[in-house]
Amino acid sequence: MNLRLETERNRANTAYRCAKEGIEKYGEKSSVLKPDDGDRHGEKYEAIVGKLPMRILNNGLGETIAFHFSKSKNKKGNVTVHGYVCEQLRTWLVEQQYLSGSDIEAFALDVVSLSVAESRVVTNETLAFLTWLRRFTEGLSAQMAASTGNSESDESTS
């Protein structure tokens, strides 16, 4: 199998797994999101993932990762949606051997330390991964909303 096809397949599989885990943990019906946790009033996983590619294109990868790093923990020290998404990106880029950061802080430092050429390559890979992640997140969120909506309407007609 050709390397490009294998890489794309790995991106898709990993993005699906990440989207599923992210929605389960920080989705619409999640009990993890509470306004009093200082987590931007419970921003959902889908919203963060949806905004991320445009933030990268507008501000650059380094500044976007630095922003997510700054929002990675709430006032109680718990990981926020921003930190969770940043960790998913870190894991993917480390698996693909673009970076070697062992945690979000090291990841942020690695990203801002890249040369211009390296930054371009890592940014392109990040955007390619986020394309899959955003699509799967939107699809899984819609399925979850539809199944929740259908079960509620079924109960009201019984």
N, C-alpha and C positions, 0 to 999 in steps of 0.2 A: 504494500500500500504506500502511496506517496506521502511524504512527510507533511505537506501542507494539509492534506485531507485528514491525516491522523491528528494533527494539532487542532484543526477545527472541530473534530469529533471530541477531543479531550476538553476543549473550551465549552462546547455545548453540554457535555455530561456534567462537568464541574459546575457550570452556571445553573443547570437545572437543580442539582443537589443544593447549591447555595441558596437559590431562590426559594426552594421548598422549606429549607431550614429557617431562612430569614422570615418568611411569612408565618410559619408556625410559631416562631419566637416573638416577632414584632409586628404581626399582622393586625387586621381589623378587630378580631375578637380576642386578642392577646391580653392576658392579665398582667403581663410584664410592664405595659405602658401605663404610667400613672402621672398625672400632671404634677403632683407634689414631689416627684423625684428630681425635678430640675432638668428634665429631659425634653426641653423645647415643647412642653405641653403634649407629650405623647406623639411626636412625629412618627409616622408609620414607615416601615421598611420600603414599601412601594414608592412612597414620595421621595425618600432619600436616594434610592437607586435611580429613579426617573430624572432627578436633577443632576446627578453626578457627571454624566458625559458633557453636558453643557457647561458645567462649572469648570471642567478640565479644559474644554476648548476656549472658554473665555479667560480663565485665570492661569492656566498652566497646571501641569500635574503636581509640581512641588507645592505651590500655594494651596491647591485643593486638598492634598494630603495633609498639609500643615493645619488647615482649617478643620478637617475631620479629626486629626490628632487632638486639637484643642477642645473638641466637643466629645472626645472618646469616653469620658467618665462624667457622671453626674455629681451633684454635691455630696452624695452618700458614698461615692467611690465605686459605684456599679457601672458596668459597661453599658453605654448608650447605643442607640441604633447607629449613630455615626461611627462609633468605635467598632461595632460589629461588622459593618460594611467594609470599613478600613481593614479589619482583620481578614475578611474574605479576600480582598484584593491582595493583601500581603501574602497570604497563603498561596494564591494562584501564581503570583510573580516569583515567589521563592521556588515553588514546584517547577516552574519553567526555567529556573536558573538565571533570571534577569537580575535578581537582588538576593541578598542573604540575611536581611534583618530578622532577628529572632523574636522580636515583639514589635508593637506598633511604634514605639519611640525610635527603635533602631531602624525600622522601615522608613519612617519619616526622614530621619537623618540620611539614610541611603539615597532616597529620592532626591532630596535637595542637593546632594553632593554629586549627582550625575553630570557628566560633561554634556554639552549641547547635543552631540550626536547620540550618546547613550539615552539621553532624555527623550529624544524623538522616537527611538526604537521602543522604549518602555511605555511611552505615551500611546503609541500605536497599538501595542499589545494590550494595554489597559482598556482602550476604547473598543477593541475587538471583543475582549471578554465582556465588557459592560453591555455591548449590543445584545449578546446572548442573555446575559443576566436580566436586563431590562425586559426583554421579550418574555422570558419565562416567568418573571415576577408578575407582569401584567396578565399573562394567561392564567397563572395559578390563582391570582387574586380574583380574577373574574369568575373562575370556576368555583372558588370558595364562596363568593358573594351569591352566585347563582344557586349553589346547593343550599346555602343558608336561606335564601329567599324562597326557594321551592319547598323546603321543609316547613317553613312558617306558613306558607299558603296552603300546603297539604293539611296542616293541623287545623287551620281555621275552617276548612270545608268539611272536616270529619264530624 
